[in-house]
Amino acid sequence: MAKTVRDVMTRDPVSMSSETSVTEAAKAMSDLRIGSVIVMEADKPCGIVTDRDITVRAVATGSDPSKTRLADICSDDAMDMMKSHDVKRVLVMTDHKLEGIVSLGDLSRRGEGEDVQEDISRAEPNN
């Protein structure tokens, strides 16, 4: 059983500039077989964009993915969004440096509880 977040996190997650196009990010996700990229601004993480964000916030709204930047579909305040919605991915930071990312899949694959997603879905939002 893992004892720390570091034991289960995905190390060296893929990150891209906030100026990167949605098309470029989607291609990287496809090529690398990943579901999210960390959005960076001035060498600091400012949020995360998932494949679902691309679908819902870019494609479904009729935006041109080649002209839409990750900054346009990334949450402005990722922490508030995580508190008020189901948390599925968490950035792991040390001294303002991106160390990794932990997803529900990481936790469940490592036997950290079969009902992780159910527990998170039932939990009251942190206020």
N, CA, C and O atoms as a MOPAC input file, in Angstrom:
PM7 MOZYME 1SCF
protein

 N      0.84000 1    -1.18000 1     0.00000 1
 C      0.00000 1     0.00000 1     0.00000 1
 C      0.88900 1     1.24900 1     0.00000 1
 O      1.82700 1     1.35300 1     0.79100 1
 N      0.58900 1     2.17200 1    -0.87600 1
 C      1.36100 1     3.40800 1    -0.97600 1
 C      1.13300 1     4.27300 1     0.25600 1
 O      0.04900 1     4.27300 1     0.83900 1
 N      2.17200 1     5.01000 1     0.64400 1
 C      2.06800 1     5.83100 1     1.83600 1
 C      1.98400 1     7.31800 1     1.55000 1
 O      1.50900 1     8.08300 1     2.38900 1
 N      2.43800 1     7.73700 1     0.38100 1
 C      2.40700 1     9.15700 1     0.05600 1
 C      1.88500 1     9.34900 1    -1.36400 1
 O      1.82800 1     8.40900 1    -2.15600 1
 N      1.51300 1    10.56700 1    -1.66000 1
 C      1.07300 1    10.91500 1    -3.01000 1
 C      2.19800 1    10.64400 1    -3.99800 1
 O      1.94800 1    10.20600 1    -5.12100 1
 N      3.42500 1    10.89900 1    -3.59000 1
 C      4.58900 1    10.67500 1    -4.45700 1
 C      4.66700 1     9.22500 1    -4.92900 1
 O      5.15900 1     8.95200 1    -6.02400 1
 N      4.18100 1     8.29100 1    -4.10200 1
 C      4.22600 1     6.87500 1    -4.46200 1
 C      3.27900 1     6.52700 1    -5.60600 1
 O      3.51200 1     5.54900 1    -6.31700 1
 N      2.21500 1     7.30800 1    -5.79900 1
 C      1.21900 1     6.95200 1    -6.81000 1
 C      1.12100 1     7.94700 1    -7.96300 1
 O      0.42200 1     7.69500 1    -8.94400 1
 N      1.81700 1     9.07000 1    -7.84700 1
 C      1.66400 1    10.09800 1    -8.88200 1
 C      2.31800 1     9.67900 1   -10.19600 1
 O      3.22900 1     8.85100 1   -10.21900 1
 N      1.83400 1    10.26600 1   -11.28200 1
 C      2.46800 1    10.13700 1   -12.58300 1
 C      3.58900 1    11.16100 1   -12.61900 1
 O      3.34600 1    12.36000 1   -12.48400 1
 N      4.79800 1    10.69600 1   -12.79900 1
 C      5.94300 1    11.60500 1   -12.80700 1
 C      6.10900 1    12.24900 1   -14.18400 1
 O      5.76300 1    11.66500 1   -15.21100 1
 N      6.63900 1    13.45000 1   -14.17200 1
 C      6.92700 1    14.17800 1   -15.41100 1
 C      5.71800 1    14.24300 1   -16.34600 1
 O      5.79800 1    13.79300 1   -17.48900 1
 N      4.60400 1    14.79600 1   -15.87400 1
 C      3.44200 1    14.90600 1   -16.76000 1
 C      3.74300 1    15.84600 1   -17.92600 1
 O      4.60500 1    16.72000 1   -17.82900 1
 N      3.03400 1    15.65700 1   -19.00100 1
 C      3.22000 1    16.49300 1   -20.19200 1
 C      2.65900 1    17.87800 1   -19.90000 1
 O      1.53300 1    18.02300 1   -19.42500 1
 N      3.46500 1    18.89000 1   -20.19200 1
 C      3.01500 1    20.26400 1   -20.00300 1
 C      3.19800 1    21.03000 1   -21.30500 1
 O      4.07000 1    20.72300 1   -22.11800 1
 N      2.34800 1    22.03600 1   -21.47500 1
 C      2.38300 1    22.86200 1   -22.68400 1
 C      2.09700 1    24.30500 1   -22.30600 1
 O      1.44500 1    24.58600 1   -21.30000 1
 N      2.58800 1    25.19600 1   -23.11700 1
 C      2.35300 1    26.61900 1   -22.91500 1
 C      0.86800 1    26.94600 1   -23.05100 1
 O      0.14000 1    26.28900 1   -23.79600 1
 N      0.43800 1    27.95500 1   -22.33200 1
 C     -0.95200 1    28.41300 1   -22.43500 1
 C     -1.26800 1    28.91900 1   -23.83300 1
 O     -2.43700 1    29.02800 1   -24.20400 1
 N     -0.23200 1    29.23200 1   -24.61600 1
 C     -0.40300 1    29.72000 1   -25.98300 1
 C     -0.51600 1    28.58700 1   -27.01100 1
 O     -0.78300 1    28.85000 1   -28.18300 1
 N     -0.32000 1    27.34800 1   -26.59400 1
 C     -0.40400 1    26.19700 1   -27.49500 1
 C     -1.82200 1    26.05900 1   -28.02800 1
 O     -2.78800 1    26.28200 1   -27.29800 1
 N     -1.94900 1    25.69300 1   -29.29300 1
 C     -3.28800 1    25.51500 1   -29.86200 1
 C     -3.92800 1    24.22700 1   -29.35000 1
 O     -3.23700 1    23.27300 1   -28.99300 1
 N     -5.22600 1    24.22000 1   -29.32200 1
 C     -5.98100 1    23.03100 1   -28.92000 1
 C     -5.65800 1    21.86900 1   -29.85500 1
 O     -5.55800 1    20.72600 1   -29.40900 1
 N     -5.49400 1    22.15100 1   -31.14800 1
 C     -5.15100 1    21.09700 1   -32.11500 1
 C     -3.83000 1    20.43700 1   -31.74300 1
 O     -3.72100 1    19.21100 1   -31.74000 1
 N     -2.83300 1    21.24600 1   -31.43100 1
 C     -1.51900 1    20.70800 1   -31.06600 1
 C     -1.60900 1    19.87100 1   -29.77900 1
 O     -0.99700 1    18.80700 1   -29.68600 1
 N     -2.36000 1    20.34600 1   -28.80700 1
 C     -2.52500 1    19.59500 1   -27.55600 1
 C     -3.25900 1    18.28300 1   -27.79800 1
 O     -2.87400 1    17.24900 1   -27.25000 1
 N     -4.30400 1    18.31200 1   -28.60500 1
 C     -5.06900 1    17.09800 1   -28.90300 1
 C     -4.19400 1    16.07900 1   -29.62200 1
 O     -4.27600 1    14.88300 1   -29.34300 1
 N     -3.35800 1    16.54700 1   -30.54700 1
 C     -2.45300 1    15.63800 1   -31.26000 1
 C     -1.46300 1    15.00500 1   -30.28800 1
 O     -1.20400 1    13.80300 1   -30.36100 1
 N     -0.91200 1    15.80200 1   -29.38400 1
 C      0.02800 1    15.26500 1   -28.38900 1
 C     -0.66300 1    14.23700 1   -27.49500 1
 O     -0.08800 1    13.19200 1   -27.19000 1
 N     -1.88900 1    14.52800 1   -27.07600 1
 C     -2.63200 1    13.58100 1   -26.23800 1
 C     -2.84400 1    12.26900 1   -26.97700 1
 O     -2.70100 1    11.19300 1   -26.39600 1
 N     -3.18300 1    12.35900 1   -28.24500 1
 C     -3.39200 1    11.15900 1   -29.05200 1
 C     -2.08700 1    10.38200 1   -29.23500 1
 O     -2.04200 1     9.16900 1   -29.02800 1
 N     -1.03400 1    11.09000 1   -29.62400 1
 C      0.25800 1    10.44100 1   -29.86800 1
 C      0.81600 1     9.77500 1   -28.61500 1
 O      1.37600 1     8.68000 1   -28.67500 1
 N      0.65400 1    10.45300 1   -27.48000 1
 C      1.22000 1     9.96000 1   -26.21900 1
 C      0.25600 1     9.08600 1   -25.41600 1
 O      0.60900 1     8.53200 1   -24.37500 1
 N     -0.97400 1     8.98000 1   -25.93300 1
 C     -2.01300 1     8.17400 1   -25.28300 1
 C     -2.24800 1     8.62200 1   -23.83400 1
 O     -2.23500 1     7.82000 1   -22.90000 1
 N     -2.46700 1     9.95500 1   -23.68500 1
 C     -2.73400 1    10.54700 1   -22.38400 1
 C     -4.04300 1    11.31900 1   -22.45400 1
 O     -4.51700 1    11.63200 1   -23.54600 1
 N     -4.62600 1    11.62700 1   -21.31700 1
 C     -5.91800 1    12.29900 1   -21.29200 1
 C     -5.88300 1    13.73100 1   -20.80900 1
 O     -6.92300 1    14.38300 1   -20.71600 1
 N     -4.67500 1    14.23500 1   -20.49500 1
 C     -4.59500 1    15.61200 1   -20.01300 1
 C     -3.19600 1    16.16900 1   -20.20400 1
 O     -2.22200 1    15.42300 1   -20.30800 1
 N     -3.11000 1    17.49600 1   -20.25000 1
 C     -1.82800 1    18.19700 1   -20.25900 1
 C     -1.90400 1    19.32400 1   -19.23500 1
 O     -2.95700 1    19.92300 1   -19.01500 1
 N     -0.76800 1    19.59200 1   -18.62100 1
 C     -0.67000 1    20.69300 1   -17.67900 1
 C     -0.42000 1    21.95900 1   -18.48000 1
 O      0.44200 1    21.97500 1   -19.35900 1
 N     -1.16300 1    23.01800 1   -18.18900 1
 C     -1.01800 1    24.28400 1   -18.90200 1
 C     -0.08400 1    25.17900 1   -18.08600 1
 O     -0.29500 1    25.41800 1   -16.89700 1
 N      0.95300 1    25.66100 1   -18.76600 1
 C      1.99000 1    26.45900 1   -18.10800 1
 C      1.96400 1    27.89400 1   -18.61100 1
 O      1.72300 1    28.15700 1   -19.79000 1
 N      2.21900 1    28.81600 1   -17.68600 1
 C      2.33400 1    30.22500 1   -18.02500 1
 C      3.54100 1    30.76400 1   -17.25800 1
 O      3.58800 1    30.66900 1   -16.03200 1
 N      4.50100 1    31.31900 1   -17.96300 1
 C      5.73700 1    31.81500 1   -17.34600 1
 C      6.39700 1    30.72600 1   -16.49900 1
 O      6.81900 1    30.97400 1   -15.36900 1
 N      6.47700 1    29.52800 1   -17.05600 1
 C      7.11300 1    28.37600 1   -16.40900 1
 C      6.45000 1    27.93700 1   -15.10200 1
 O      7.07300 1    27.26000 1   -14.28500 1
 N      5.18800 1    28.32300 1   -14.90600 1
 C      4.44200 1    27.88600 1   -13.72300 1
 C      3.11700 1    27.29100 1   -14.16800 1
 O      2.48500 1    27.80700 1   -15.09000 1
 N      2.68500 1    26.20200 1   -13.51800 1
 C      1.39300 1    25.61400 1   -13.88400 1
 C      0.26100 1    26.57600 1   -13.57400 1
 O      0.21500 1    27.16200 1   -12.49200 1
 N     -0.64300 1    26.73700 1   -14.51400 1
 C     -1.79800 1    27.60700 1   -14.27700 1
 C     -3.10200 1    26.82600 1   -14.41400 1
 O     -4.18100 1    27.38900 1   -14.22900 1
 N     -3.01500 1    25.54900 1   -14.73400 1
 C     -4.21600 1    24.73400 1   -14.85000 1
 C     -3.94300 1    23.44600 1   -15.58400 1
 O     -2.79800 1    23.06100 1   -15.82000 1
 N     -5.02100 1    22.79700 1   -15.93600 1
 C     -4.94800 1    21.51800 1   -16.64100 1
 C     -6.03900 1    21.51000 1   -17.70100 1
 O     -7.12800 1    22.04100 1   -17.48200 1
 N     -5.75000 1    20.91400 1   -18.84000 1
 C     -6.74200 1    20.73100 1   -19.89700 1
 C     -6.83300 1    19.24300 1   -20.17100 1
 O     -5.82200 1    18.57800 1   -20.39700 1
 N     -8.05200 1    18.72800 1   -20.15000 1
 C     -8.29200 1    17.31600 1   -20.41200 1
 C     -8.87600 1    17.13500 1   -21.80700 1
 O     -9.28500 1    18.09700 1   -22.45600 1
 N     -8.90600 1    15.89000 1   -22.25100 1
 C     -9.52300 1    15.60200 1   -23.54400 1
 C    -10.99500 1    16.01000 1   -23.52900 1
 O    -11.53400 1    16.43400 1   -24.55200 1
 N    -11.63100 1    15.88500 1   -22.39400 1
 C    -13.04000 1    16.29800 1   -22.27700 1
 C    -13.17200 1    17.81800 1   -22.40200 1
 O    -14.11700 1    18.30400 1   -23.02500 1
 N    -12.23800 1    18.57200 1   -21.81800 1
 C    -12.25300 1    20.02900 1   -21.96300 1
 C    -12.18600 1    20.41600 1   -23.44000 1
 O    -12.89300 1    21.32100 1   -23.88500 1
 N    -11.34300 1    19.73300 1   -24.18300 1
 C    -11.22000 1    20.01500 1   -25.61600 1
 C    -12.55200 1    19.75900 1   -26.31400 1
 O    -12.98500 1    20.55300 1   -27.15000 1
 N    -13.19500 1    18.65500 1   -25.96900 1
 C    -14.47300 1    18.31900 1   -26.59100 1
 C    -15.55900 1    19.32000 1   -26.23100 1
 O    -16.26300 1    19.82300 1   -27.10700 1
 N    -15.69500 1    19.60400 1   -24.95200 1
 C    -16.80500 1    20.43100 1   -24.46100 1
 C    -16.57300 1    21.92600 1   -24.65300 1
 O    -17.49500 1    22.65100 1   -25.02400 1
 N    -15.35700 1    22.39000 1   -24.40400 1
 C    -15.09100 1    23.83100 1   -24.42400 1
 C    -14.58100 1    24.36400 1   -25.75100 1
 O    -14.57000 1    25.57600 1   -25.96500 1
 N    -14.15800 1    23.47900 1   -26.64700 1
 C    -13.65700 1    23.94800 1   -27.94800 1
 C    -14.49000 1    23.39600 1   -29.09500 1
 O    -15.13500 1    24.15600 1   -29.81700 1
 N    -14.48100 1    22.09100 1   -29.26500 1
 C    -15.16400 1    21.47900 1   -30.40800 1
 C    -16.67000 1    21.70500 1   -30.35800 1
 O    -17.26100 1    22.14000 1   -31.34700 1
 N    -17.29500 1    21.41900 1   -29.23200 1
 C    -18.76000 1    21.51900 1   -29.12200 1
 C    -19.26500 1    22.95500 1   -29.24600 1
 O    -20.42000 1    23.17700 1   -29.61100 1
 N    -18.40900 1    23.92500 1   -28.94500 1
 C    -18.82700 1    25.32500 1   -29.04300 1
 C    -18.58600 1    25.90500 1   -30.43400 1
 O    -18.92000 1    27.06000 1   -30.69900 1
 N    -18.00100 1    25.09200 1   -31.32300 1
 C    -17.76500 1    25.54800 1   -32.68900 1
 C    -16.49000 1    26.35700 1   -32.85100 1
 O    -16.26300 1    26.94200 1   -33.91000 1
 N    -15.65500 1    26.39900 1   -31.82300 1
 C    -14.38800 1    27.12200 1   -31.92800 1
 C    -13.45700 1    26.40000 1   -32.90400 1
 O    -13.52600 1    25.18100 1   -33.05700 1
 N    -12.60500 1    27.15500 1   -33.54600 1
 C    -11.60200 1    26.57500 1   -34.43700 1
 C    -10.44100 1    26.09400 1   -33.56500 1
 O     -9.70500 1    26.91900 1   -33.02300 1
 N    -10.26000 1    24.77800 1   -33.41900 1
 C     -9.21800 1    24.26200 1   -32.53000 1
 C     -7.80400 1    24.68300 1   -32.91700 1
 O     -6.91300 1    24.70400 1   -32.06800 1
 N     -7.58800 1    25.01500 1   -34.17400 1
 C     -6.25000 1    25.44300 1   -34.58600 1
 C     -5.96200 1    26.88500 1   -34.16400 1
 O     -4.80700 1    27.30800 1   -34.11900 1
 N     -7.02000 1    27.63200 1   -33.85600 1
 C     -6.86200 1    29.02800 1   -33.43800 1
 C     -7.17800 1    29.23200 1   -31.95800 1
 O     -6.90900 1    30.29900 1   -31.40600 1
 N     -7.73800 1    28.22800 1   -31.32600 1
 C     -8.08100 1    28.32000 1   -29.91200 1
 C     -6.86500 1    27.89900 1   -29.09000 1
 O     -6.27000 1    26.84900 1   -29.33300 1
 N     -6.50600 1    28.73000 1   -28.12000 1
 C     -5.34500 1    28.45100 1   -27.27300 1
 C     -5.78100 1    27.67700 1   -26.03100 1
 O     -6.94200 1    27.74400 1   -25.62900 1
 N     -4.85700 1    26.95200 1   -25.43200 1
 C     -5.17500 1    26.23700 1   -24.20000 1
 C     -5.65400 1    27.20600 1   -23.12400 1
 O     -6.52200 1    26.86000 1   -22.32200 1
 N     -5.10000 1    28.40700 1   -23.09900 1
 C     -5.53300 1    29.41700 1   -22.12800 1
 C     -7.02200 1    29.72500 1   -22.26800 1
 O     -7.67400 1    30.10100 1   -21.29300 1
 N     -7.56300 1    29.56700 1   -23.47800 1
 C     -8.97300 1    29.87300 1   -23.72400 1
 C     -9.92000 1    28.82200 1   -23.14600 1
 O    -11.08600 1    29.11700 1   -22.88600 1
 N     -9.42800 1    27.60300 1   -22.94500 1
 C    -10.31900 1    26.54000 1   -22.45700 1
 C     -9.90300 1    26.01600 1   -21.09000 1
 O    -10.56300 1    25.14200 1   -20.52900 1
 N     -8.81900 1    26.54500 1   -20.56000 1
 C     -8.32300 1    26.13700 1   -19.24700 1
 C     -9.10200 1    26.90100 1   -18.18500 1
 O     -9.47700 1    28.05600 1   -18.38600 1
 N     -9.33800 1    26.25200 1   -17.06700 1
 C    -10.00800 1    26.93400 1   -15.96500 1
 C     -9.14500 1    28.09800 1   -15.48700 1
 O     -7.92400 1    27.97300 1   -15.39800 1
 N     -9.78900 1    29.24400 1   -15.17700 1
 C     -9.05000 1    30.39400 1   -14.65100 1
 C     -8.54800 1    30.13500 1   -13.24300 1
 O     -7.47000 1    30.59900 1   -12.87200 1
 N     -9.30700 1    29.40800 1   -12.46700 1
 C     -8.89600 1    29.10800 1   -11.10000 1
 C     -9.11000 1    27.62400 1   -10.85300 1
 O    -10.17700 1    27.20500 1   -10.40400 1
 N     -8.10000 1    26.84400 1   -11.14500 1
 C     -8.20900 1    25.38900 1   -11.06900 1
 C     -8.56800 1    24.91300 1    -9.66700 1
 O     -9.32300 1    23.95200 1    -9.52500 1
 N     -8.04500 1    25.56300 1    -8.62800 1
 C     -8.31100 1    25.10500 1    -7.27300 1
 C     -9.79400 1    25.24600 1    -6.91700 1
 O    -10.36800 1    24.33600 1    -6.31800 1
 N    -10.41600 1    26.35600 1    -7.27100 1
 C    -11.84900 1    26.51900 1    -6.99900 1
 C    -12.66300 1    25.48600 1    -7.76000 1
 O    -13.62400 1    24.93200 1    -7.22700 1
 N    -12.28000 1    25.22400 1    -9.01100 1
 C    -12.99100 1    24.23400 1    -9.80700 1
 C    -12.87100 1    22.84900 1    -9.16600 1
 O    -13.84800 1    22.10200 1    -9.12300 1
 N    -11.68500 1    22.50400 1    -8.67100 1
 C    -11.49300 1    21.19700 1    -8.06300 1
 C    -12.31100 1    21.05400 1    -6.78900 1
 O    -12.79500 1    19.96400 1    -6.48100 1
 N    -12.46900 1    22.13400 1    -6.05100 1
 C    -13.24100 1    22.08800 1    -4.81300 1
 C    -14.73100 1    21.90900 1    -5.07600 1
 O    -15.42200 1    21.23300 1    -4.31400 1
 N    -15.21500 1    22.49900 1    -6.13200 1
 C    -16.65600 1    22.47700 1    -6.36500 1
 C    -17.12400 1    21.38200 1    -7.31600 1
 O    -18.32500 1    21.22300 1    -7.53200 1
 N    -16.19100 1    20.62700 1    -7.88400 1
 C    -16.52200 1    19.54300 1    -8.81200 1
 C    -15.83400 1    18.26200 1    -8.37100 1
 O    -14.99700 1    18.27600 1    -7.46800 1
 N    -16.18100 1    17.18700 1    -8.99300 1
 C    -15.47800 1    15.92800 1    -8.72000 1
 C    -14.00500 1    16.11100 1    -9.04600 1
 O    -13.66300 1    16.58000 1   -10.13100 1
 N    -13.14000 1    15.75000 1    -8.12600 1
 C    -11.70900 1    15.85300 1    -8.35500 1
 C    -11.24300 1    14.57700 1    -9.02500 1
 O    -11.40100 1    13.48900 1    -8.47200 1
 N    -10.67900 1    14.70100 1   -10.19600 1
 C    -10.21100 1    13.52500 1   -10.91900 1
 C     -8.70200 1    13.51700 1   -11.09900 1
 O     -8.09700 1    12.45500 1   -11.24900 1
 N     -8.09900 1    14.68800 1   -11.08300 1
 C     -6.64900 1    14.80800 1   -11.22700 1
 C     -6.15500 1    15.91200 1   -10.31000 1
 O     -6.81000 1    16.94300 1   -10.15500 1
 N     -4.99400 1    15.69200 1    -9.70300 1
 C     -4.41300 1    16.68000 1    -8.80100 1
 C     -2.94400 1    16.88300 1    -9.17400 1
 O     -2.19600 1    15.91900 1    -9.33700 1
 N     -2.54300 1    18.14500 1    -9.30700 1
 C     -1.13900 1    18.45000 1    -9.55600 1
 C     -0.36300 1    18.28700 1    -8.25700 1
 O     -0.85100 1    18.65300 1    -7.18800 1
 N      0.84000 1    17.74100 1    -8.34900 1
 C      1.70800 1    17.58500 1    -7.19200 1
 C      2.83600 1    18.59900 1    -7.33700 1
 O      3.61200 1    18.55100 1    -8.29200 1
 N      2.91700 1    19.51800 1    -6.37900 1
 C      3.87900 1    20.61400 1    -6.43700 1
 C      4.80700 1    20.55400 1    -5.23000 1
 O      4.39200 1    20.18100 1    -4.13300 1
 N      6.06500 1    20.92300 1    -5.44400 1
 C      7.02900 1    21.09500 1    -4.37400 1
 C      7.72800 1    22.42400 1    -4.60100 1
 O      8.37100 1    22.62400 1    -5.63200 1
 N      7.60300 1    23.33300 1    -3.64400 1
 C      8.23300 1    24.65100 1    -3.78000 1
 C      7.91400 1    25.29800 1    -5.12600 1
 O      8.80800 1    25.79400 1    -5.81200 1
 N      6.64800 1    25.28700 1    -5.49300 1
 C      6.15000 1    25.88900 1    -6.73800 1
 C      6.72000 1    25.23200 1    -7.99200 1
 O      6.70200 1    25.83200 1    -9.06700 1
 N      7.22000 1    24.02100 1    -7.86500 1
 C      7.74500 1    23.27700 1    -9.01300 1
 C      6.84500 1    22.07500 1    -9.25600 1
 O      6.51100 1    21.33800 1    -8.32800 1
 N      6.45900 1    21.88500 1   -10.50800 1
 C      5.60700 1    20.75700 1   -10.87200 1
 C      6.39500 1    19.46100 1   -10.73000 1
 O      7.41900 1    19.26900 1   -11.38600 1
 N      5.90500 1    18.57200 1    -9.86500 1
 C      6.55000 1    17.28600 1    -9.63200 1
 C      5.84100 1    16.14700 1   -10.35000 1
 O      6.48300 1    15.20300 1   -10.81100 1
 N      4.50300 1    16.23400 1   -10.44700 1
 C      3.75400 1    15.14900 1   -11.05300 1
 C      2.26900 1    15.41500 1   -11.01900 1
 O      1.82300 1    16.52500 1   -10.72900 1
 N      1.51000 1    14.37800 1   -11.31900 1
 C      0.05400 1    14.45300 1   -11.31500 1
 C     -0.48100 1    13.12400 1   -10.80700 1
 O      0.05500 1    12.06400 1   -11.13100 1
 N     -1.53700 1    13.18800 1   -10.01200 1
 C     -2.18300 1    11.98700 1    -9.50000 1
 C     -3.61500 1    11.96800 1   -10.01500 1
 O     -4.33800 1    12.95800 1    -9.89500 1
 N     -4.02000 1    10.84700 1   -10.58300 1
 C     -5.39400 1    10.69300 1   -11.06200 1
 C     -6.07800 1     9.58600 1   -10.28200 1
 O     -5.42800 1     8.80900 1    -9.58300 1
 N     -7.39400 1     9.52300 1   -10.40800 1
 C     -8.13300 1     8.43200 1    -9.77400 1
 C     -7.63500 1     7.09000 1   -10.27300 1
 O     -7.56800 1     6.12500 1    -9.51200 1
 N     -7.28300 1     7.02600 1   -11.55600 1
 C     -6.76400 1     5.78200 1   -12.11900 1
 C     -5.47500 1     5.34800 1   -11.44900 1
 O     -5.26700 1     4.16000 1   -11.20400 1
 N     -4.59200 1     6.32200 1   -11.14700 1
 C     -3.34600 1     5.99200 1   -10.44700 1
 C     -3.64800 1     5.34200 1    -9.10500 1
 O     -3.03900 1     4.34000 1    -8.73100 1
 N     -4.59700 1     5.92800 1    -8.38900 1
 C     -4.93100 1     5.40100 1    -7.06700 1
 C     -5.56600 1     4.02000 1    -7.14700 1
 O     -5.21300 1     3.13000 1    -6.37300 1
 N     -6.49400 1     3.83600 1    -8.07100 1
 C     -7.18800 1     2.54600 1    -8.14400 1
 C     -6.27100 1     1.43800 1    -8.66700 1
 O     -6.38300 1     0.29300 1    -8.22900 1
 N     -5.36000 1     1.76200 1    -9.60400 1
 C     -4.41800 1     0.75900 1   -10.11800 1
 C     -3.45400 1     0.28300 1    -9.04600 1
 O     -2.93300 1    -0.83000 1    -9.11900 1
 N     -3.22100 1     1.11800 1    -8.06000 1
 C     -2.26300 1     0.76400 1    -7.01500 1
 C     -2.95300 1     0.26600 1    -5.75200 1
 O     -2.34400 1     0.18700 1    -4.68500 1
 N     -4.23400 1    -0.07000 1    -5.89000 1
 C     -4.95400 1    -0.68100 1    -4.77800 1
 C     -5.24600 1     0.24300 1    -3.61800 1
 O     -5.30800 1    -0.19500 1    -2.46900 1
 N     -5.42600 1     1.51800 1    -3.91000 1
 C     -5.70200 1     2.47000 1    -2.84600 1
 C     -7.19000 1     2.55200 1    -2.52700 1
 O     -7.65800 1     3.57900 1    -2.03600 1
 N     -7.91300 1     1.52400 1    -2.78800 1
 C     -9.34400 1     1.52200 1    -2.49100 1
 C    -10.15200 1     1.39000 1    -3.74700 1
 O     -9.97200 1     2.15300 1    -4.69600 1
 N    -11.03600 1     0.43300 1    -3.75900 1
 C    -11.84000 1     0.18600 1    -4.95600 1
 C    -12.93300 1     1.22700 1    -5.14000 1
 O    -13.45300 1     1.39600 1    -6.24300 1
 N    -13.27900 1     1.91900 1    -4.07500 1
 C    -14.38600 1     2.86300 1    -4.14000 1
 C    -13.91900 1     4.31900 1    -4.11400 1
 O    -14.63600 1     5.19300 1    -3.62700 1
 N    -12.71600 1     4.58000 1    -4.63800 1
 C    -12.17300 1     5.93100 1    -4.59600 1
 C    -13.09900 1     6.91900 1    -5.28800 1
 O    -13.44100 1     7.95400 1    -4.71400 1
 N    -13.51100 1     6.61100 1    -6.52400 1
 C    -14.36200 1     7.55100 1    -7.25300 1
 C    -15.71200 1     7.70900 1    -6.56300 1
 O    -16.24300 1     8.81700 1    -6.49500 1
 N    -16.26700 1     6.63100 1    -6.05700 1
 C    -17.54200 1     6.71600 1    -5.35000 1
 C    -17.41200 1     7.60500 1    -4.11800 1
 O    -18.29000 1     8.42600 1    -3.85300 1
 N    -16.33300 1     7.45100 1    -3.36700 1
 C    -16.11500 1     8.27500 1    -2.18400 1
 C    -15.99900 1     9.74900 1    -2.55100 1
 O    -16.57400 1    10.60300 1    -1.87600 1
 N    -15.26300 1    10.05200 1    -3.61100 1
 C    -15.10200 1    11.44300 1    -4.03100 1
 C    -16.42700 1    12.01500 1    -4.50800 1
 O    -16.74800 1    13.16600 1    -4.21100 1
 N    -17.19000 1    11.23300 1    -5.23900 1
 C    -18.47100 1    11.71500 1    -5.75100 1
 C    -19.45200 1    11.99600 1    -4.62200 1
 O    -20.26600 1    12.91300 1    -4.73200 1
 N    -19.39100 1    11.22700 1    -3.54000 1
 C    -20.30700 1    11.41800 1    -2.41400 1
 C    -19.88200 1    12.53800 1    -1.49300 1
 O    -20.71600 1    13.09000 1    -0.77400 1
 N    -18.60000 1    12.89300 1    -1.49400 1
 C    -18.07300 1    13.85100 1    -0.53600 1
 C    -18.65200 1    15.24200 1    -0.77400 1
 O    -18.91300 1    15.64800 1    -1.90600 1
 N    -18.84100 1    15.95200 1     0.32500 1
 C    -19.29000 1    17.34100 1     0.25700 1
 C    -18.13400 1    18.18900 1    -0.25800 1
 O    -16.97900 1    17.90100 1     0.05600 1
 N    -18.41700 1    19.23200 1    -1.04500 1
 C    -17.33500 1    20.10300 1    -1.50800 1
 C    -16.64300 1    20.77100 1    -0.33000 1
 O    -17.26800 1    21.07100 1     0.68700 1
 N    -15.33600 1    21.00000 1    -0.48200 1
 C    -14.57900 1    21.74400 1     0.53800 1
 C    -14.89200 1    23.21700 1     0.34800 1
 O    -14.79000 1    23.73400 1    -0.76500 1
 N    -15.26400 1    23.88600 1     1.40000 1
 C    -15.56800 1    25.31800 1     1.31000 1
 C    -14.56000 1    26.13200 1     2.06300 1
 O    -14.65800 1    27.35900 1     2.09600 1

